[in-house]
Amino acid sequence: MSRKYKGSPRPLKVVAKPATRPDQRHLWLLIAAAVLAVITLIQSGQVRAAGSSVALESPRIDQGNQKSLQRGAQAFVNHCMGCHSADYQRYSRLAQDLGLSEDDVRDNLIFTTDESGEPTKVGALMDNAMTTDYGRQAFGVVPPNLALTARSRGVDWIYTYLKSYYVDPSITTTGVNNLVYPGTAMPHVLWQEQGWQTPVYGEESHGSKPITGLELSEPGSLSPDEYDDLIADITNFMAYMADPIKQTRHRVGIIVLLFLFGLLAIAYTLKKEYWKDVV
Ligand code: HEC
């Protein structure tokens, strides 16, 4: 007698799940190799600026150092905002973060006026009066907004850039060139502080002599160490501007971790209490 199974389940088809496919394994290997390469590169300190052969220097900066940020802000408005704007940043926010009163900011950091000729308000964005047309006319390129440059270029790039100007008569517009940004349209705006550097050439190869270093041929008003401090402060300020809540984020991160450790301790003692009669 044949038995009919009504509604019998269909036999289960067992499909063997393929083990990690070989091309996937390759992908993992590739990722691991890439991570290793990046780590080696960073550790060897040989990160170079794109388009140039200069090893970038790291400034010793600390975004928790308000004094350095205040000096950097002052130098930035004095030396850079004639050409560059930073109008993602408000003066009032700066006062708050850098521990300055609004009067401090009004008296020491605001040199610009608004459209009606009134001094710029503390709540305004850090803009300047240069129009894009004028910028293009004067420099060939519009001086970029610097509010986020510390993110796009990195602090090492900015610091080394400000250190690497040298006299180059072949550049007829500004008379200077830069090792990090060859052919830059920006003049050496800190020449009074740094002085003038001239290139030191190495052995001739392939018909040209490579520049192996720069030497200070005409000192400025600051010693080389003081100049490094000045540009480190400016770089620090630019790093703050590009990420104003970094300090807050770190503080909150630490508080959250402490809270979690506290919670762990409570959860653990509670668990011990619950289980002590069971086992
Ligand atoms: C006289 C006008 C002028 C002043 C003052 C000036 N810059 Fe510039 N800057 C320029 C111009 C023009 C460029 C664009 C250069 C180019 O792309 O060739 C530039 C480019 C830059 C760049 C590269 C930005 C990028 O991502 O390409 C940085 C960084 C910079 N300036 C920083 C500064 C700092 C810091 C100061 C103040 C110490 C300053 N500049 C003062 C005109 C100026």
Boltz pocket constraint, residues with backbone or C-beta under 6 A from the ligand:
constraints:
  - pocket:
      binder: B
      contacts: [[A, 75], [A, 76], [A, 79], [A, 80], [A, 81], [A, 82], [A, 83], [A, 84], [A, 135], [A, 139], [A, 141], [A, 142], [A, 143], [A, 144], [A, 146], [A, 149], [A, 152], [A, 153], [A, 158], [A, 161], [A, 162], [A, 183], [A, 184], [A, 185], [A, 186], [A, 187], [A, 189], [A, 190], [A, 234]]
      max_distance: 6.0
